[in-house]
């Protein structure tokens, strides 16, 4: 028996482990852009789907494996790219293979974030309509390291530094332990022709992630050694557990602050979030700040643009109150303090507290 290429074996092993809990006739979908990472994932899934089963009795029964190709429509010829990616998935034996056109509407977070949000919405919709049990994403160890560096640059805190989880909702990322060079090798061995996204070229006008990928990561490897990418990914894994625990405690604090504020008959209603300042002020800063960020997200602030600066301003309304006016938040939300309570309101309603409220 010929020896399987090491990169191909690594990809297949990672996919086999991810699909081990699935049973016969379960449908899995590969989100395939046509790039080397997702094509390598598609090849590994096409091979391994025939081999996995939930129990001894189900061995020999194939898990069904298909693919979803999302055309964002942001580049000339994107429909041709999507069609080629879909055909390569079909040639691998994946079925069904769906091509969907995303409705990308740029908002406050920019075009890249809008495209990502539209893509995930489409993938979830296709999973629902097809009955797929999971959608597999082709993110690699390099993507994880890039995510950590971008989080550091934004000053977004432990949650951002925790990177991408291996599993979240319907999505799974089997290749988070593989390097990008391994997915390139898989494509070469399998005879696949990946699409090269021109926006990944690290020029001065390229998206920030592309510049991190093409310029910063290589420098880190040169200065810190070849294990720098792996070390960043390990840091993300360690921080994720911490962030999960803190987020759970912060959610409990946010609930307690809302419950206490609700005791005031004029606390407000609708889409606004009203918090008791005393409950927040008594909490440790790490939990209070997470709770305040959660409150901002609850009134429609986009996660990617709700930064430490905005949380600082909210925190000042709680622990450094000097009669300052309302705080402007991303998504045109507003926050203001009155009568011992913090009022956060979405863009449609502003944040001016009721006129009957006065800070003591």
C-alpha positions in Angstrom: 0.0 0.0 0.0 1.5 3.4 -1.0 2.3 5.7 1.8 -0.1 8.6 2.2 1.4 12.1 2.1 2.0 13.5 5.6 -0.1 16.6 5.0 -2.9 14.7 3.5 -2.9 12.2 6.4 -3.0 15.0 8.9 -6.0 16.6 7.2 -7.8 13.3 7.0 -7.1 12.5 10.6 -8.4 15.9 11.8 -11.6 15.4 9.8 -12.1 11.9 11.0 -11.8 13.0 14.6 -14.3 15.8 14.0 -16.8 13.6 12.3 -16.5 10.7 14.8 -19.8 11.5 16.6 -21.9 11.5 13.4 -24.1 8.7 12.3 -25.2 7.2 9.0 -27.1 9.6 6.7 -26.1 12.6 8.8 -25.4 15.4 6.4 -22.3 17.6 6.8 -21.5 20.6 4.6 -18.1 22.0 3.7 -18.1 25.8 3.3 -15.8 26.1 0.3 -14.5 29.3 -1.2 -12.3 27.6 -3.7 -9.2 28.6 -1.8 -6.5 26.1 -0.7 -7.8 25.7 2.9 -11.4 25.0 2.1 -10.5 22.8 -0.9 -8.2 20.7 1.2 -11.0 20.4 3.8 -13.4 19.3 1.0 -11.0 16.6 -0.2 -10.5 15.3 3.3 -14.2 15.2 4.0 -15.0 13.5 0.8 -12.6 10.7 1.7 -13.5 10.4 5.4 -17.3 10.7 5.2 -17.5 7.1 4.0 -15.6 5.9 7.1 -17.2 7.4 10.1 -20.1 6.2 12.2 -21.7 6.7 15.5 -21.6 3.0 16.6 -20.3 -0.4 15.5 -23.6 -1.1 13.9 -23.3 1.9 11.7 -19.9 1.2 10.3 -19.9 0.8 6.6 -22.7 3.4 6.3 -21.6 6.7 4.8 -22.1 10.1 6.4 -23.5 12.3 3.6 -21.1 15.1 2.7 -21.9 18.1 0.6 -20.7 21.7 0.2 -21.8 25.3 0.1 -20.1 27.9 -2.0 -20.8 31.5 -1.2 -20.4 34.1 -3.9 -20.0 37.5 -2.2 -20.2 39.3 -5.5 -17.5 41.8 -4.5 -15.0 41.1 -7.2 -15.3 40.8 -11.0 -15.7 37.2 -12.0 -16.7 36.1 -8.6 -19.5 34.0 -10.1 -16.9 32.1 -12.2 -14.8 31.5 -9.1 -17.8 30.1 -7.3 -18.7 27.9 -10.2 -15.2 26.4 -10.3 -15.2 25.8 -6.6 -18.5 24.0 -6.8 -17.4 21.9 -9.7 -14.2 20.8 -7.9 -16.4 19.8 -4.9 -18.7 17.8 -7.2 -15.6 16.1 -8.8 -14.5 15.1 -5.3 -17.9 13.3 -4.9 -19.6 15.8 -2.6 -23.4 16.0 -2.9 -25.3 18.2 -2.6 -23.3 21.2 -3.7 -25.1 24.5 -3.4 -23.9 27.9 -4.7 -25.5 30.9 -3.0 -25.1 34.7 -3.6 -24.6 36.8 -0.5 -26.4 40.1 0.1 -23.5 42.1 1.5 -24.6 45.4 3.0 -21.7 47.4 4.5 -22.4 48.9 7.9 -20.3 50.5 10.6 -17.8 47.6 10.8 -16.8 47.9 7.1 -17.0 45.7 4.0 -15.0 42.8 5.2 -17.1 42.4 8.3 -20.3 42.8 6.3 -19.2 40.1 3.9 -18.4 37.7 6.8 -21.8 38.3 8.5 -23.6 37.7 5.2 -21.6 34.5 4.6 -22.4 33.1 8.0 -26.1 33.9 7.7 -26.2 32.1 4.3 -24.3 29.1 5.7 -26.7 28.8 8.6 -29.7 29.1 6.3 -28.5 26.4 4.0 -27.8 24.1 6.9 -31.3 24.6 8.1 -33.0 24.1 4.7 -30.9 21.0 4.0 -31.0 19.5 7.5 -27.3 19.4 7.8 -26.0 18.6 11.3 -22.9 20.7 10.9 -21.0 23.1 8.6 -17.3 22.6 8.4 -15.0 25.7 8.0 -11.5 25.6 6.7 -9.7 27.9 9.2 -6.2 26.8 10.0 -3.6 27.4 12.7 -2.4 30.4 10.7 -5.9 31.9 10.7 -6.0 31.5 14.5 -2.6 33.3 14.9 -3.9 36.1 12.7 -7.0 36.4 14.8 -5.0 36.7 18.0 -2.8 39.4 16.5 -5.7 41.4 15.2 -7.3 41.2 18.7 -4.1 42.5 20.2 -4.0 45.4 17.7 -7.7 46.3 18.5 -7.2 46.1 22.3 -10.4 44.1 22.4 -9.6 42.1 25.5 -9.4 38.4 26.4 -12.4 37.3 24.3 -10.8 38.6 21.1 -7.5 37.1 22.0 -9.2 33.7 22.6 -9.4 33.4 18.8 -11.8 31.1 17.0 -13.4 28.2 18.8 -13.2 24.7 17.3 -17.0 24.4 17.6 -19.7 27.1 17.9 -23.3 26.3 17.1 -23.6 24.5 13.8 -20.0 25.4 12.8 -16.9 23.2 13.3 -13.3 23.9 12.3 -11.5 20.6 11.9 -8.2 22.1 10.5 -7.3 24.5 13.4 -4.3 22.3 14.2 -2.9 22.4 10.6 -0.7 25.0 9.0 -1.6 26.7 5.8 1.4 25.1 4.0 -0.2 21.7 4.8 -3.5 22.6 3.1 -1.5 23.9 0.1 0.2 20.5 0.0 -3.1 18.6 0.2 -4.4 20.5 -2.8 -1.2 19.6 -4.8 -1.4 16.0 -3.9 -5.1 15.7 -4.7 -4.7 17.6 -8.0 -6.9 20.4 -6.9 -6.5 23.9 -8.3 -7.2 26.5 -5.6 -8.3 30.1 -6.3 -5.9 32.8 -5.2 -7.8 35.7 -3.7 -6.2 38.9 -4.9 -7.1 40.7 -1.7 -4.8 38.3 0.2 -1.8 40.0 -1.5 -0.2 42.1 1.3 -0.1 45.5 -0.5 -0.6 48.8 1.2 -4.3 48.9 0.3 -5.0 45.3 1.2 -7.4 44.4 4.1 -5.7 44.4 7.5 -5.9 40.6 7.8 -4.1 40.2 4.5 -1.3 42.5 5.6 -1.0 40.6 8.9 -0.9 37.3 6.9 1.6 38.4 4.3 3.9 40.7 6.2 3.6 40.4 10.0 3.4 36.6 10.5 6.6 36.0 8.4 8.5 38.7 10.4 7.3 37.1 13.7 8.6 33.7 12.5 12.0 35.3 11.6 12.3 37.1 14.9 10.7 34.8 17.4 11.4 31.5 15.6 9.4 28.9 13.7 7.1 28.1 16.6 5.6 31.6 16.9 2.4 30.8 15.1 1.8 27.7 17.2 2.5 29.7 20.4 -0.1 32.3 19.5 -2.6 29.5 18.9 -1.8 27.9 22.2 -2.3 31.3 23.9 -5.8 31.5 22.3 -6.7 28.1 23.6 -5.7 29.0 27.2 -7.5 32.3 27.1 -10.7 30.8 25.7 -11.4 28.9 28.9 -10.7 32.0 31.0 -12.9 34.2 28.8 -15.7 31.7 28.9 -15.7 31.6 32.7 -15.6 35.4 32.9 -18.3 35.9 30.3 -20.6 33.6 32.3 -20.0 35.5 35.5 -20.5 38.8 33.6 -23.8 37.7 32.2 -25.0 36.9 35.7 -23.9 40.4 36.8 -25.7 42.0 33.9 -28.9 40.1 34.8 -28.6 41.1 38.4 -28.1 44.8 37.5 -31.2 44.7 35.1 -33.3 43.0 37.8 -32.4 45.6 40.4 -33.1 48.4 38.0 -36.5 46.9 37.1 -37.6 47.5 40.7 -37.9 51.2 39.7 -41.4 51.7 38.1 -40.0 54.3 35.7 -37.0 52.3 34.7 -38.1 52.4 31.1 -39.0 49.7 28.5 -38.9 48.7 24.9 -35.5 47.9 23.5 -33.5 49.8 26.0 -31.3 48.3 28.7 -31.5 49.8 32.2 -28.9 48.9 34.8 -28.6 49.6 38.5 -25.4 51.5 39.0 -24.9 50.3 42.6 -24.9 46.7 41.6 -22.4 47.3 38.8 -20.1 49.5 41.0 -19.8 46.8 43.6 -18.5 44.2 41.1 -14.9 43.5 40.2 -13.8 45.7 37.2 -13.2 42.7 34.9 -16.8 41.5 35.4 -18.3 45.0 35.3 -16.6 45.9 32.1 -17.7 42.7 30.4 -21.2 43.3 31.6 -21.2 46.8 30.2 -20.0 45.5 26.8 -22.7 42.9 26.9 -25.3 45.7 27.5 -23.9 47.6 24.6 -24.2 44.6 22.3 -27.8 44.1 23.5 -28.8 47.5 22.2 -27.3 46.8 18.8 -23.7 47.9 19.0 -21.6 45.9 16.5 -19.1 43.6 18.3 -16.3 44.5 16.0 -16.5 48.2 16.5 -17.4 48.2 20.2 -13.9 48.8 21.6 -12.2 49.3 24.9 -12.7 53.1 24.4 -16.5 52.7 24.4 -16.4 50.4 27.4 -14.2 52.9 29.2 -16.8 55.6 28.7 -19.6 53.4 29.9 -17.5 52.4 33.0 -16.9 56.1 33.8 -20.6 56.6 34.0 -20.6 53.9 36.7 -17.5 54.5 38.8 -16.3 58.0 37.8 -19.6 59.9 37.6 -19.0 63.7 37.4 -22.3 64.7 35.8 -21.0 63.9 32.3 -23.4 63.8 29.4 -24.5 60.9 27.2 -22.0 58.5 25.7 -22.2 57.9 21.9 -21.7 54.2 21.0 -21.2 52.3 17.8 -24.4 51.8 15.7 -25.6 55.2 16.9 -26.7 53.8 20.3 -26.5 56.1 23.3 -25.9 55.7 27.0 -26.7 58.1 29.9 -26.9 58.0 33.7 -29.8 59.3 35.8 -31.3 58.5 39.2 -28.7 55.8 40.0 -29.4 54.0 36.8 -27.6 53.5 33.5 -29.8 53.8 30.4 -28.6 52.3 27.1 -30.8 52.7 24.1 -30.5 51.7 20.4 -30.2 54.1 17.6 -34.0 54.3 17.0 -34.7 55.8 20.4 -31.6 57.6 21.6 -30.4 57.4 25.2 -31.9 60.4 26.9 -33.3 59.2 30.3 -36.9 60.0 31.3 -37.3 63.6 32.3 -38.5 62.6 35.8 -35.1 61.0 36.5 -32.5 63.0 38.4 -29.2 61.8 39.6 -28.9 62.0 43.4 
